Amino acid sequence: MKYTLEVKEKDNGELYVEFPDELLKTLDWKENDELTWKDLGDGSFSLTKVCNNTETKGAISSITKDIAIDNEIINKGIAEMKSYFGCGEPVYSKIKIVESICLFISKWKYKLTGGLYFKTKYFIQRLTRGYDDLDKWNAAWFIARKTIPVLTDMRNSFHGTSIKWHREDRFGNIVELTHDEVYNSDEVPESFTEDEWRSILDEIIYGFRFVLDLDKDIEFNESEYNKNLNKHKRGLKLFSIYFMNLWD
């Protein structure tokens, strides 16, 4: 890069040039840096920063360290592949079909050996305790998956409805009623109509279905997501209020 600077003179007659801060920042020059001065023979001069050996060694050391880390990651990845597929050293070949065949064989070896072991293990767990270790990985999904069919069957066929244990304020928020508010007189407490109770069950069901929709990676825009999230929270709140009334 070319830059024109004004040559200034001190009181003692010594000449000097002053580098602007912007130029120093661009060239990454700092105080005490060593520069080489070269006369180009046309009235201009070339200035070049002399590299510091310590900095260079530090940079090389850093690069070497990064390479060592990369090799460690690669070796770890190979070890995980061997553990996952249950096979020997992975096969690398210039003939890609050889790699493809070896990968195919290793996958089926896993399915017929390791895969069979876990499938059998999970089957026995579901048979003896009703759930397997995978269900604990996402308990919310497991609970939702088990609850929705029962509530859907109840929603489609019931013989009675629940007493009203909530009301809505002027903003549409759910307010749970106390025992005294429900039984505030000698009259029979108010119950839902069939359509009202069916609507309550629909809201409760969606409270659980929202969890499954998220697990399916269904895409929502931000506005739609917030709307469905509020419906989810409302459904679970109704579930907590009417939990003891979910019988028929």
C-alpha positions as CSV (number, residue, x, y, z in Angstrom):
1,M,0.0,0.0,0.0
2,K,1.2,3.5,-0.8
3,Y,0.8,6.4,1.7
4,T,2.1,10.0,1.5
5,L,3.4,11.5,4.7
6,E,4.7,15.0,5.5
7,V,8.4,15.2,6.6
8,K,8.6,17.4,9.7
9,E,11.6,19.0,11.4
10,K,12.3,19.2,15.1
11,D,13.8,22.3,16.8
12,N,17.3,20.7,16.7
13,G,17.0,20.2,12.9
14,E,16.2,16.4,13.1
15,L,13.7,15.3,10.5
16,Y,10.9,12.9,11.2
17,V,7.5,11.6,10.0
18,E,4.4,11.0,12.1
19,F,2.2,8.0,11.4
20,P,-1.5,8.5,11.8
21,D,-3.3,6.1,14.2
22,E,-5.5,4.8,11.4
23,L,-2.4,3.8,9.3
24,L,-0.8,2.1,12.4
25,K,-4.0,0.1,13.0
26,T,-4.3,-0.9,9.4
27,L,-0.6,-2.1,9.2
28,D,-0.8,-3.6,12.8
29,W,2.3,-1.6,13.8
30,K,2.9,-0.9,17.5
31,E,5.3,1.0,19.5
32,N,8.8,-0.5,19.7
33,D,8.2,-2.5,16.5
34,E,11.4,-2.8,14.3
35,L,11.0,-1.5,10.7
36,T,13.4,-1.8,7.7
37,W,13.8,1.4,5.7
38,K,14.5,1.0,1.9
39,D,15.1,3.8,-0.6
40,L,13.2,3.0,-3.8
41,G,15.3,5.5,-5.8
42,D,12.4,7.6,-7.0
43,G,12.0,9.8,-4.0
44,S,9.9,7.3,-2.1
45,F,10.8,4.8,0.6
46,S,9.6,1.4,1.6
47,L,9.0,0.5,5.3
48,T,8.5,-3.2,6.3
49,K,7.9,-4.6,9.8
50,V,10.5,-7.0,10.9
51,C,8.9,-10.2,12.2
52,N,9.6,-11.1,15.8
53,N,11.1,-14.6,16.2
54,T,9.3,-15.1,19.5
55,E,5.9,-14.3,17.9
56,T,6.7,-16.6,14.9
57,K,7.6,-19.4,17.2
58,G,4.5,-18.9,19.2
59,A,2.3,-19.0,16.1
60,I,4.0,-22.2,14.9
61,S,3.6,-23.7,18.3
62,S,-0.1,-22.8,18.3
63,I,-0.6,-24.3,14.8
64,T,1.2,-27.5,15.9
65,K,-1.1,-27.8,18.9
66,D,-4.2,-27.4,16.8
67,I,-3.0,-30.1,14.5
68,A,-2.4,-32.4,17.5
69,I,-5.9,-31.7,18.7
70,D,-7.4,-32.4,15.3
71,N,-5.5,-35.8,15.2
72,E,-6.9,-36.6,18.7
73,I,-10.4,-35.8,17.5
74,I,-10.0,-38.0,14.4
75,N,-8.6,-40.9,16.5
76,K,-11.5,-40.6,18.9
77,G,-14.0,-40.6,16.0
78,I,-12.4,-43.8,14.6
79,A,-12.7,-45.4,18.0
80,E,-16.4,-44.4,18.3
81,M,-17.0,-45.9,14.8
82,K,-15.4,-49.1,15.8
83,S,-17.5,-49.2,19.0
84,Y,-20.7,-48.3,17.3
85,F,-20.5,-50.7,14.4
86,G,-18.8,-53.4,16.5
87,C,-16.3,-54.1,13.7
88,G,-12.5,-54.0,13.3
89,E,-10.4,-51.2,11.8
90,P,-12.5,-49.1,9.4
91,V,-11.6,-49.7,5.8
92,Y,-10.3,-46.8,3.7
93,S,-9.8,-47.4,0.0
94,K,-9.3,-45.4,-3.1
95,I,-12.0,-47.6,-4.6
96,K,-15.1,-46.2,-2.9
97,I,-17.2,-49.2,-3.6
98,V,-14.9,-51.2,-1.2
99,E,-15.7,-48.7,1.6
100,S,-19.4,-48.8,0.8
101,I,-19.5,-52.6,1.0
102,C,-17.5,-52.6,4.3
103,L,-19.9,-50.0,5.7
104,F,-22.9,-52.0,4.6
105,I,-21.6,-55.2,6.2
106,S,-20.7,-53.4,9.5
107,K,-24.2,-51.9,9.7
108,W,-25.9,-55.2,9.3
109,K,-23.4,-56.8,11.7
110,Y,-24.5,-54.2,14.3
111,K,-28.2,-54.8,13.6
112,L,-27.8,-58.6,13.9
113,T,-25.7,-58.5,17.0
114,G,-25.6,-55.3,19.0
115,G,-28.9,-54.1,17.7
116,L,-30.6,-57.4,18.6
117,Y,-29.3,-57.1,22.1
118,F,-30.8,-53.7,22.7
119,K,-34.1,-54.5,21.0
120,T,-34.4,-57.6,23.2
121,K,-33.4,-55.6,26.3
122,Y,-36.0,-52.8,25.6
123,F,-38.7,-55.4,24.8
124,I,-38.2,-57.1,28.2
125,Q,-38.2,-53.8,30.0
126,R,-41.5,-52.8,28.3
127,L,-43.0,-56.2,29.1
128,T,-41.9,-56.1,32.8
129,R,-42.2,-52.5,33.8
130,G,-44.2,-50.8,31.0
131,Y,-41.5,-48.6,29.7
132,D,-37.9,-48.9,28.5
133,D,-34.7,-46.8,29.0
134,L,-35.4,-44.9,25.8
135,D,-38.7,-43.6,27.3
136,K,-36.7,-42.1,30.1
137,W,-34.6,-40.1,27.6
138,N,-37.8,-38.1,26.8
139,A,-40.3,-38.7,29.5
140,A,-42.5,-35.8,28.4
141,W,-42.9,-37.4,24.9
142,F,-43.6,-40.8,26.5
143,I,-46.3,-39.5,28.9
144,A,-47.9,-37.5,26.1
145,R,-47.9,-40.5,23.8
146,K,-49.6,-42.7,26.4
147,T,-52.1,-40.0,27.6
148,I,-53.5,-38.8,24.3
149,P,-55.2,-42.1,23.2
150,V,-56.9,-42.5,26.5
151,L,-58.2,-38.9,26.6
152,T,-59.3,-39.1,22.9
153,D,-61.3,-42.2,23.6
154,M,-62.9,-40.5,26.6
155,R,-63.6,-37.4,24.6
156,N,-65.4,-39.4,21.9
157,S,-67.4,-41.5,24.3
158,F,-68.4,-40.5,27.8
159,H,-71.4,-41.0,30.1
160,G,-71.1,-37.9,32.3
161,T,-69.4,-34.5,32.6
162,S,-67.4,-32.8,35.3
163,I,-68.4,-30.1,37.8
164,K,-67.0,-26.7,36.8
165,W,-63.9,-26.0,38.8
166,H,-62.7,-23.0,37.0
167,R,-63.8,-19.7,35.4
168,E,-62.2,-17.2,33.0
169,D,-61.5,-13.6,33.8
170,R,-62.1,-10.8,31.4
171,F,-58.8,-11.4,29.7
172,G,-59.6,-15.1,29.1
173,N,-57.2,-16.4,31.8
174,I,-58.1,-19.5,33.8
175,V,-59.0,-19.0,37.4
176,E,-59.3,-22.1,39.6
177,L,-62.3,-22.1,41.9
178,T,-62.1,-23.0,45.6
179,H,-64.2,-25.6,47.2
180,D,-66.3,-22.9,48.9
181,E,-66.9,-21.2,45.5
182,V,-68.2,-24.4,43.9
183,Y,-70.3,-25.5,46.9
184,N,-71.5,-22.0,47.9
185,S,-75.1,-22.9,48.4
186,D,-77.5,-25.8,48.9
187,E,-77.9,-26.1,45.2
188,V,-76.2,-28.8,43.1
189,P,-72.9,-27.5,41.8
190,E,-72.9,-26.5,38.1
191,S,-71.7,-29.1,35.7
192,F,-70.5,-28.8,32.1
193,T,-72.7,-29.6,29.2
194,E,-71.5,-32.4,27.0
195,D,-70.3,-29.9,24.4
196,E,-68.5,-27.8,27.0
197,W,-66.8,-30.9,28.5
198,R,-65.8,-32.1,25.1
199,S,-64.2,-28.7,24.4
200,I,-62.3,-28.9,27.8
201,L,-61.0,-32.4,26.8
202,D,-59.9,-31.0,23.4
203,E,-57.9,-28.3,25.1
204,I,-56.3,-30.8,27.5
205,I,-55.4,-33.2,24.6
206,Y,-53.7,-30.4,22.7
207,G,-51.7,-29.6,25.8
208,F,-50.0,-33.0,25.3
209,R,-50.1,-33.1,21.5
210,F,-48.0,-30.0,21.4
211,V,-45.1,-32.0,22.9
212,L,-45.4,-34.6,20.1
213,D,-45.6,-31.9,17.4
214,L,-42.3,-30.5,18.7
215,D,-40.7,-33.9,18.6
216,K,-41.7,-34.3,15.0
217,D,-39.8,-31.0,14.2
218,I,-43.0,-29.4,12.8
219,E,-42.0,-25.9,11.8
220,F,-43.8,-22.9,13.3
221,N,-43.1,-19.2,12.7
222,E,-42.6,-17.2,15.9
223,S,-46.1,-15.9,16.1
224,E,-47.7,-19.3,15.5
225,Y,-45.3,-21.0,18.0
226,N,-46.1,-18.5,20.8
227,K,-49.9,-19.0,20.1
228,N,-49.5,-22.8,20.3
229,L,-47.3,-22.6,23.3
230,N,-50.0,-20.6,25.2
231,K,-52.6,-23.2,24.1
232,H,-50.2,-25.9,25.4
233,K,-49.9,-24.2,28.8
234,R,-53.6,-23.6,29.0
235,G,-54.3,-27.3,28.3
236,L,-51.9,-28.5,31.0
237,K,-53.4,-26.1,33.5
238,L,-56.9,-27.5,32.7
239,F,-55.4,-31.0,33.1
240,S,-54.1,-30.1,36.6
241,I,-57.5,-28.7,37.6
242,Y,-59.6,-31.6,36.3
243,F,-57.1,-34.4,36.8
244,M,-59.2,-36.0,39.5
245,N,-62.3,-35.7,37.3
246,L,-61.0,-37.7,34.4
247,W,-63.1,-40.7,35.0
248,D,-66.3,-42.0,33.4
